[in-house]
Amino acid sequence: MVLKAASVRKSALFPALALFCATVACAQSAPQKPTPEQGAFDTETASRMLLQLSEALKGHSQKQFLALFDLDRMKDGALFKQQITSFFSQTDSIRAHLKLDETAMEGDKATMTVEAEMEAEPSNGNPIARRTDLLTFVAAKPRGIWKFVDIQPRWFFSLP
């Protein structure tokens, strides 16, 4: 009787194991949907990047803010980094509202037009600085991750 139960368990185990292997094989051979970072530049990617930028400003995180930029590929990237360092050191809090207006691809670069509003509270007690402007971001992904390689006008992220 024990021998018979063992053979029943083995015969029930084989179809389950075959089904599991077939499922794994199908999952491995099925094309995977690319993540926004891997795929082409689209509205979802642009919105995600702007959200990260906004969160870095709100969280007053210079490190997170600069991580969104490819400073090596950016014209005057070192100067932009100094500007941002100065901006963050001169402010206590930053609030930003970034609204994606338009996206476009030009070769291997993506361009975003963004309606931007920002309030920056200076750490020296001066009145809150308010900015409203249309920003143009250029993004590229030379290393598989979309990063900003330009922003205009750059003075937007500075105190008067």
N, CA, C and O of each residue as an XYZ file, in Angstrom:
640
protein
N       0.808     -1.192      0.000
C       0.000      0.000      0.000
C       0.849      1.252      0.000
O       0.529      2.230     -0.676
N       1.927      1.222      0.755
C       2.822      2.368      0.805
C       3.449      2.575     -0.564
O       3.566      3.711     -1.025
N       3.849      1.499     -1.213
C       4.452      1.582     -2.530
C       3.474      2.171     -3.540
O       3.869      2.962     -4.396
N       2.219      1.796     -3.447
C       1.214      2.295     -4.362
C       0.999      3.800     -4.163
O       0.867      4.532     -5.145
N       0.961      4.270     -2.927
C       0.784      5.696     -2.644
C       1.961      6.492     -3.180
O       1.777      7.596     -3.691
N       3.163      5.952     -3.074
C       4.348      6.649     -3.583
C       4.270      6.762     -5.091
O       4.626      7.808     -5.634
N       3.822      5.738     -5.790
C       3.731      5.820     -7.240
C       2.619      6.770     -7.665
O       2.728      7.395     -8.719
N       1.550      6.899     -6.876
C       0.489      7.847     -7.180
C       1.033      9.262     -7.036
O       0.755     10.128     -7.866
N       1.822      9.498     -5.961
C       2.404     10.821     -5.764
C       3.342     11.166     -6.915
O       3.363     12.304     -7.386
N       4.118     10.183     -7.366
C       5.045     10.430     -8.475
C       4.279     10.738     -9.752
O       4.667     11.640    -10.495
N       3.211     10.018    -10.023
C       2.467     10.247    -11.258
C       1.728     11.585    -11.208
O       1.514     12.198    -12.254
N       1.340     12.044    -10.048
C       0.694     13.345     -9.922
C       1.732     14.463     -9.991
O       1.437     15.570    -10.442
N       2.919     14.170     -9.551
C       3.985     15.172     -9.542
C       4.479     15.465    -10.953
O       4.811     16.612    -11.252
N       4.538     14.466    -11.826
C       5.063     14.676    -13.176
C       4.263     15.711    -13.965
O       4.877     16.613    -14.535
N       2.916     15.638    -14.035
C       2.173     16.668    -14.781
C       2.361     18.069    -14.170
O       2.452     19.055    -14.900
N       2.417     18.153    -12.854
C       2.608     19.454    -12.208
C       3.974     20.025    -12.553
O       4.108     21.219    -12.818
N       4.995     19.160    -12.547
C       6.350     19.597    -12.887
C       6.420     20.002    -14.357
O       7.074     20.991    -14.690
N       5.770     19.270    -15.228
C       5.761     19.602    -16.654
C       5.062     20.944    -16.889
O       5.521     21.753    -17.695
N       3.961     21.174    -16.189
C       3.243     22.437    -16.316
C       4.112     23.595    -15.828
O       4.154     24.649    -16.462
N       4.802     23.404    -14.710
C       5.693     24.438    -14.179
C       6.801     24.765    -15.179
O       7.069     25.938    -15.436
N       7.441     23.757    -15.739
C       8.526     23.976    -16.713
C       8.018     24.698    -17.954
O       8.699     25.572    -18.489
N       6.828     24.337    -18.412
C       6.249     24.987    -19.592
C       5.954     26.452    -19.298
O       6.171     27.316    -20.148
N       5.464     26.729    -18.104
C       5.170     28.109    -17.712
C       6.437     28.935    -17.658
O       6.463     30.063    -18.149
N       7.493     28.387    -17.065
C       8.775     29.090    -16.976
C       9.341     29.334    -18.370
O       9.839     30.424    -18.652
N       9.271     28.334    -19.242
C       9.792     28.476    -20.608
C       9.031     29.550    -21.365
O       9.640     30.344    -22.083
N       7.711     29.592    -21.221
C       6.918     30.620    -21.899
C       7.248     32.004    -21.363
O       7.351     32.967    -22.122
N       7.409     32.091    -20.064
C       7.712     33.396    -19.462
C       9.066     33.905    -19.924
O       9.249     35.104    -20.129
N      10.020     32.985    -20.087
C      11.350     33.399    -20.518
C      11.369     33.778    -21.989
O      12.106     34.683    -22.380
N      10.568     33.101    -22.820
C      10.597     33.388    -24.252
C       9.664     34.529    -24.645
O       9.809     35.096    -25.728
N       8.709     34.873    -23.784
C       7.785     35.964    -24.106
C       8.540     37.288    -24.079
O       9.336     37.528    -23.171
N       8.297     38.147    -25.065
C       8.996     39.435    -25.065
C       8.543     40.264    -23.869
O       7.353     40.349    -23.563
N       9.509     40.864    -23.208
C       9.206     41.682    -22.043
C       8.986     43.120    -22.474
O       9.683     43.642    -23.344
N       8.008     43.744    -21.851
C       7.720     45.145    -22.139
C       8.873     45.985    -21.574
O       9.220     45.831    -20.404
N       9.467     46.863    -22.374
C      10.572     47.659    -21.865
C      10.088     48.636    -20.801
O       8.977     49.162    -20.878
N      10.939     48.867    -19.811
C      10.615     49.856    -18.791
C      10.804     51.228    -19.412
O      11.484     51.345    -20.431
N      10.221     52.277    -18.826
C      10.375     53.615    -19.389
C      11.835     54.033    -19.543
O      12.179     54.752    -20.480
N      12.696     53.584    -18.625
C      14.099     53.960    -18.737
C      14.763     53.279    -19.933
O      15.680     53.837    -20.536
N      14.300     52.072    -20.278
C      14.905     51.334    -21.379
C      14.301     51.732    -22.720
O      14.993     51.728    -23.737
N      13.020     52.073    -22.728
C      12.293     52.291    -23.968
C      12.516     53.665    -24.567
O      13.362     54.445    -24.130
N      11.724     53.918    -25.578
C      11.780     55.198    -26.263
C      11.254     56.289    -25.347
O      10.533     56.017    -24.387
N      11.616     57.507    -25.648
C      11.157     58.637    -24.853
C       9.698     58.897    -25.178
O       9.336     59.074    -26.342
N       8.858     58.919    -24.148
C       7.441     59.174    -24.335
C       6.941     60.071    -23.210
O       7.715     60.505    -22.357
N       5.646     60.343    -23.216
C       5.053     61.222    -22.211
C       5.230     60.660    -20.805
O       5.456     61.410    -19.855
N       5.128     59.333    -20.674
C       5.302     58.698    -19.367
C       6.720     58.915    -18.843
O       6.904     59.223    -17.666
N       7.706     58.761    -19.692
C       9.099     58.983    -19.301
C       9.319     60.438    -18.921
O       9.947     60.728    -17.902
N       8.806     61.355    -19.736
C       8.947     62.787    -19.457
C       8.302     63.142    -18.123
O       8.889     63.870    -17.321
N       7.102     62.635    -17.884
C       6.394     62.926    -16.631
C       7.149     62.373    -15.429
O       7.241     63.028    -14.391
N       7.688     61.169    -15.573
C       8.461     60.555    -14.476
C       9.685     61.399    -14.146
O       9.984     61.633    -12.975
N      10.398     61.859    -15.182
C      11.590     62.676    -14.961
C      11.232     64.001    -14.283
O      11.942     64.455    -13.386
N      10.134     64.615    -14.713
C       9.709     65.875    -14.101
C       9.259     65.677    -12.661
O       9.502     66.536    -11.813
N       8.610     64.563    -12.378
C       8.208     64.259    -11.010
C       9.443     64.104    -10.124
O       9.475     64.615     -9.004
N      10.459     63.399    -10.625
C      11.697     63.232     -9.852
C      12.370     64.578     -9.605
O      12.895     64.825     -8.519
N      12.355     65.439    -10.603
C      12.941     66.774    -10.469
C      12.177     67.576     -9.414
O      12.779     68.212     -8.549
N      10.863     67.538     -9.494
C      10.015     68.251     -8.542
C      10.219     67.730     -7.116
O      10.294     68.516     -6.172
N      10.307     66.412     -6.961
C      10.525     65.818     -5.640
C      11.892     66.191     -5.074
O      12.028     66.407     -3.870
N      12.899     66.267     -5.931
C      14.234     66.673     -5.480
C      14.218     68.113     -4.984
O      14.858     68.436     -3.983
N      13.487     68.978     -5.683
C      13.378     70.373     -5.242
C      12.605     70.458     -3.932
O      13.049     71.110     -2.986
N      11.460     69.805     -3.876
C      10.633     69.823     -2.667
C      11.386     69.245     -1.477
O      11.301     69.773     -0.368
N      12.116     68.174     -1.702
C      12.891     67.536     -0.641
C      14.208     68.236     -0.347
O      14.970     67.818      0.525
N      14.461     69.299     -1.083
C      15.693     70.095     -0.941
C      16.924     69.194     -1.045
O      17.865     69.302     -0.259
N      16.888     68.299     -2.042
C      17.976     67.339     -2.240
C      18.782     67.688     -3.492
O      18.413     67.338     -4.613
N      19.863     68.369     -3.268
C      20.758     68.737     -4.366
C      21.295     67.484     -5.054
O      21.424     67.452     -6.278
N      21.605     66.462     -4.275
C      22.157     65.224     -4.829
C      21.158     64.562     -5.792
O      21.538     64.154     -6.890
N      19.888     64.454     -5.388
C      18.867     63.853     -6.251
C      18.629     64.715     -7.488
O      18.439     64.195     -8.587
N      18.640     66.034     -7.303
C      18.430     66.951     -8.416
C      19.521     66.767     -9.462
O      19.227     66.575    -10.641
N      20.787     66.825     -9.032
C      21.906     66.723     -9.977
C      22.023     65.330    -10.591
O      22.562     65.184    -11.688
N      21.526     64.303     -9.897
C      21.581     62.936    -10.430
C      20.725     62.786    -11.681
O      20.915     61.843    -12.449
N      19.789     63.701    -11.895
C      18.931     63.653    -13.080
C      19.606     64.227    -14.319
O      19.070     64.129    -15.423
N      20.781     64.826    -14.141
C      21.502     65.479    -15.230
C      22.773     64.701    -15.572
O      23.427     64.142    -14.691
N      23.112     64.672    -16.855
C      24.390     64.127    -17.308
C      25.325     65.326    -17.469
O      25.460     65.884    -18.557
N      25.964     65.706    -16.370
C      26.788     66.919    -16.345
C      27.990     66.830    -17.283
O      28.474     67.856    -17.761
N      28.479     65.614    -17.553
C      29.619     65.444    -18.471
C      29.234     65.787    -19.906
O      30.044     66.337    -20.652
N      28.013     65.467    -20.290
C      27.552     65.753    -21.662
C      26.943     67.137    -21.803
O      26.734     67.622    -22.915
N      26.663     67.763    -20.688
C      25.995     69.063    -20.683
C      27.010     70.174    -20.950
O      28.079     70.202    -20.340
N      26.677     71.079    -21.853
C      27.547     72.222    -22.110
C      27.627     73.043    -20.819
O      26.605     73.397    -20.233
N      28.837     73.334    -20.393
C      29.085     74.056    -19.138
C      28.447     73.336    -17.946
O      27.890     73.972    -17.051
N      28.535     72.012    -17.946
C      27.964     71.199    -16.870
C      28.548     71.523    -15.505
O      27.820     71.543    -14.513
N      29.852     71.778    -15.439
C      30.486     72.114    -14.158
C      29.958     73.445    -13.629
O      29.746     73.603    -12.427
N      29.752     74.387    -14.524
C      29.206     75.687    -14.135
C      27.748     75.535    -13.653
O      27.344     76.171    -12.679
N      26.975     74.699    -14.336
C      25.595     74.440    -13.917
C      25.579     73.800    -12.527
O      24.746     74.151    -11.691
N      26.490     72.868    -12.282
C      26.573     72.220    -10.966
C      26.871     73.262     -9.885
O      26.271     73.219     -8.811
N      27.783     74.193    -10.151
C      28.091     75.256     -9.189
C      26.857     76.118     -8.941
O      26.567     76.487     -7.803
N      26.141     76.433     -9.998
C      24.924     77.251     -9.881
C      23.901     76.551     -8.992
O      23.311     77.181     -8.114
N      23.688     75.265     -9.210
C      22.711     74.506     -8.431
C      23.172     74.374     -6.979
O      22.361     74.474     -6.059
N      24.450     74.155     -6.776
C      24.995     74.076     -5.416
C      24.734     75.382     -4.672
O      24.315     75.373     -3.515
N      24.984     76.494     -5.341
C      24.737     77.808     -4.752
C      23.245     78.002     -4.469
O      22.874     78.489     -3.400
N      22.396     77.626     -5.416
C      20.951     77.778     -5.267
C      20.443     77.012     -4.048
O      19.690     77.557     -3.241
N      20.852     75.755     -3.914
C      20.402     74.946     -2.779
C      20.957     75.473     -1.455
O      20.264     75.435     -0.438
N      22.186     75.960     -1.457
C      22.772     76.462     -0.207
C      22.149     77.787      0.221
O      22.204     78.136      1.400
N      21.560     78.529     -0.708
C      20.958     79.825     -0.392
C      19.463     79.736     -0.083
O      18.834     80.752      0.212
N      18.892     78.544     -0.147
C      17.453     78.403      0.072
C      17.164     77.458      1.235
O      17.894     76.498      1.482
N      16.074     77.761      1.939
C      15.605     76.872      3.008
C      14.580     75.881      2.479
O      14.559     74.719      2.885
N      13.733     76.344      1.572
C      12.716     75.458      1.000
C      12.416     75.901     -0.429
O      12.558     77.067     -0.797
N      11.997     74.919     -1.208
C      11.681     75.160     -2.616
C      10.386     74.418     -2.929
O      10.232     73.242     -2.600
N       9.474     75.115     -3.562
C       8.243     74.504     -4.045
C       8.192     74.719     -5.549
O       8.454     75.818     -6.039
N       7.854     73.669     -6.273
C       7.823     73.795     -7.732
C       6.596     73.079     -8.291
O       6.168     72.040     -7.788
N       6.057     73.662     -9.331
C       4.971     73.034    -10.089
C       5.450     72.986    -11.539
O       5.674     74.024    -12.163
N       5.605     71.780    -12.065
C       6.098     71.584    -13.423
C       5.012     70.888    -14.238
O       4.589     69.780    -13.910
N       4.573     71.546    -15.293
C       3.518     70.983    -16.139
C       4.088     70.729    -17.527
O       4.510     71.653    -18.222
N       4.092     69.468    -17.912
C       4.584     69.077    -19.232
C       3.668     69.647    -20.298
O       2.459     69.415    -20.285
N       4.252     70.391    -21.216
C       3.481     71.017    -22.287
C       3.604     70.220    -23.583
O       2.612     69.947    -24.258
N       4.855     69.851    -23.920
C       5.100     69.207    -25.210
C       6.381     68.386    -25.151
O       7.321     68.741    -24.441
N       6.416     67.285    -25.900
C       7.640     66.492    -26.048
C       7.894     66.261    -27.533
O       6.964     66.228    -28.339
N       9.164     66.102    -27.878
C       9.542     65.823    -29.263
C      10.872     65.083    -29.276
O      11.705     65.265    -28.387
N      11.061     64.256    -30.278
C      12.339     63.561    -30.476
C      13.060     64.200    -31.646
O      12.468     64.469    -32.691
N      14.354     64.440    -31.451
C      15.211     64.951    -32.524
C      16.466     64.095    -32.535
O      17.379     64.310    -31.738
N      16.508     63.129    -33.436
C      17.634     62.199    -33.462
C      17.619     61.337    -32.213
O      16.631     60.658    -31.934
N      18.721     61.362    -31.455
C      18.803     60.560    -30.236
C      18.498     61.374    -28.984
O      18.738     60.908    -27.870
N      17.971     62.586    -29.156
C      17.653     63.447    -28.018
C      16.164     63.769    -27.992
O      15.503     63.857    -29.027
N      15.670     63.938    -26.790
C      14.270     64.303    -26.587
C      14.208     65.715    -26.022
O      15.044     66.109    -25.209
N      13.224     66.457    -26.456
C      13.027     67.813    -25.960
C      11.674     67.892    -25.285
O      10.678     67.379    -25.795
N      11.648     68.548    -24.118
C      10.406     68.762    -23.380
C      10.228     70.248    -23.148
O      11.164     70.941    -22.751
N       9.044     70.727    -23.393
C       8.682     72.096    -23.045
C       7.805     71.992    -21.800
O       6.838     71.232    -21.763
N       8.167     72.780    -20.775
C       7.523     72.654    -19.472
C       7.119     74.030    -18.950
O       7.927     74.958    -18.920
N       5.858     74.148    -18.540
C       5.418     75.356    -17.847
C       5.838     75.199    -16.392
O       5.413     74.262    -15.716
N       6.674     76.117    -15.912
C       7.247     75.975    -14.572
C       6.914     77.163    -13.687
O       6.991     78.320    -14.101
N       6.541     76.841    -12.458
C       6.343     77.832    -11.411
C       7.151     77.365    -10.209
O       7.143     76.184     -9.861
N       7.848     78.307     -9.581
C       8.664     77.924     -8.439
C       8.659     79.044     -7.410
O       8.656     80.228     -7.747
N       8.660     78.636     -6.147
C       8.850     79.546     -5.036
C      10.039     79.044     -4.243
O      10.080     77.881     -3.841
N      11.007     79.919     -4.018
C      12.198     79.554     -3.255
C      12.320     80.499     -2.070
O      12.358     81.719     -2.230
N      12.380     79.915     -0.878
C      12.512     80.713      0.339
C      13.999     80.850      0.674
O      14.647     79.871      1.044
N      14.541     82.073      0.544
C      15.960     82.281      0.835
C      16.274     82.044      2.307
O      15.465     82.356      3.180
N      17.439     81.497      2.572
C      17.839     81.226      3.952
C      18.283     82.484      4.685
O      18.448     82.450      5.905
N      18.482     83.597      3.976
C      18.935     84.833      4.614
C      17.782     85.717      5.076
O      18.014     86.842      5.520
N      16.553     85.236      4.981
C      15.410     85.999      5.451
C      14.805     86.936      4.419
O      13.800     87.586      4.705
N      15.379     87.025      3.240
C      14.802     87.856      2.175
C      13.436     87.297      1.770
O      13.117     86.148      2.076
N      12.632     88.113      1.082
C      11.317     87.623      0.640
C      11.438     86.417     -0.293
O      12.459     86.204     -0.948
N      10.363     85.647     -0.325
C      10.313     84.465     -1.188
C      10.479     84.891     -2.643
O       9.836     85.834     -3.106
N      11.348     84.186     -3.353
C      11.566     84.450     -4.782
C      10.587     83.590     -5.575
O      10.514     82.376     -5.384
N       9.839     84.231     -6.463
C       8.863     83.515     -7.294
C       9.291     83.586     -8.750
O       9.697     84.637     -9.247
N       9.194     82.453     -9.420
C       9.556     82.381    -10.834
C       8.432     81.682    -11.588
O       7.837     80.723    -11.097
N       8.156     82.171    -12.769
C       7.244     81.524    -13.707
C       7.870     81.673    -15.084
O       8.200     82.779    -15.511
N       8.033     80.545    -15.776
C       8.650     80.606    -17.097
C       8.368     79.317    -17.855
O       7.912     78.327    -17.284
N       8.642     79.350    -19.126
C       8.560     78.181    -19.984
C       9.982     77.626    -20.092
O      10.874     78.286    -20.624
N      10.183     76.409    -19.583
C      11.511     75.794    -19.606
C      11.593     74.780    -20.737
O      10.609     74.125    -21.082
N      12.778     74.666    -21.302
C      13.043     73.646    -22.308
C      14.118     72.717    -21.766
O      15.232     73.146    -21.465
N      13.773     71.448    -21.648
C      14.705     70.414    -21.199
C      15.078     69.567    -22.412
O      14.234     69.264    -23.254
N      16.342     69.195    -22.489
C      16.799     68.243    -23.500
C      17.312     67.026    -22.744
O      18.093     67.156    -21.802
N      16.873     65.848    -23.158
C      17.268     64.602    -22.499
C      17.900     63.657    -23.514
O      17.568     63.675    -24.699
N      18.814     62.837    -23.019
C      19.459     61.806    -23.842
C      19.683     60.593    -22.958
O      19.629     60.690    -21.732
N      19.934     59.454    -23.580
C      20.204     58.241    -22.787
C      21.396     57.465    -23.354
O      21.232     56.365    -23.882
N      22.575     58.035    -23.244
C      23.747     57.360    -23.791
C      24.124     56.086    -23.040
O      24.744     55.195    -23.620
N      23.766     55.982    -21.771
C      24.126     54.806    -20.968
C      22.888     54.001    -20.568
O      22.901     53.299    -19.557
N      21.826     54.105    -21.357
C      20.618     53.321    -21.109
C      19.615     53.953    -20.176
O      18.542     53.387    -19.971
N      19.917     55.108    -19.598
C      19.003     55.804    -18.702
C      18.840     57.226    -19.197
O      19.826     57.909    -19.475
N      17.597     57.676    -19.307
C      17.347     59.040    -19.740
C      17.825     60.024    -18.681
O      17.507     59.890    -17.499
N      18.597     61.017    -19.125
C      19.087     62.087    -18.243
C      18.985     63.402    -19.002
O      19.027     63.438    -20.232
N      18.851     64.482    -18.235
C      18.842     65.805    -18.843
C      20.256     66.194    -19.247
O      21.202     66.016    -18.479
N      20.396     66.731    -20.470
C      21.697     67.199    -20.940
C      21.684     68.701    -21.207
O      22.712     69.289    -21.542
N      20.510     69.317    -21.057
C      20.424     70.777    -21.162
C      19.103     71.229    -20.569
O      18.125     70.482    -20.520
N      19.106     72.485    -20.118
C      17.905     73.145    -19.631
C      18.050     74.623    -19.935
O      19.108     75.213    -19.715
N      16.988     75.211    -20.439
C      16.989     76.647    -20.749
C      15.685     77.256    -20.286
O      14.648     76.616    -20.461
N      15.657     78.415    -19.723
C      16.809     79.197    -19.285
C      17.347     78.661    -17.953
O      16.588     78.271    -17.067
N      18.638     78.655    -17.845
C      19.283     78.117    -16.647
C      19.120     79.036    -15.436
O      19.160     78.568    -14.298
N      18.939     80.329    -15.667
C      18.808     81.269    -14.560
C      17.560     80.984    -13.714
O      17.430     81.507    -12.607
N      16.645     80.156    -14.232
C      15.423     79.828    -13.490
C      15.772     79.286    -12.110
O      15.078     79.561    -11.131
N      16.861     78.508    -12.039
C      17.282     77.913    -10.765
C      18.380     78.756    -10.114
O      19.496     78.287     -9.891
N      18.040     79.993     -9.820
C      18.947     80.898     -9.104
C      18.100     81.949     -8.398
O      16.954     82.193     -8.774
N      18.669     82.561     -7.382
C      17.965     83.637     -6.673
C      18.344     84.964     -7.284
O      19.447     85.125     -7.806
N      17.419     85.928     -7.221
C      17.712     87.246     -7.792
C      18.806     87.980     -7.013
O      19.167     89.102     -7.367
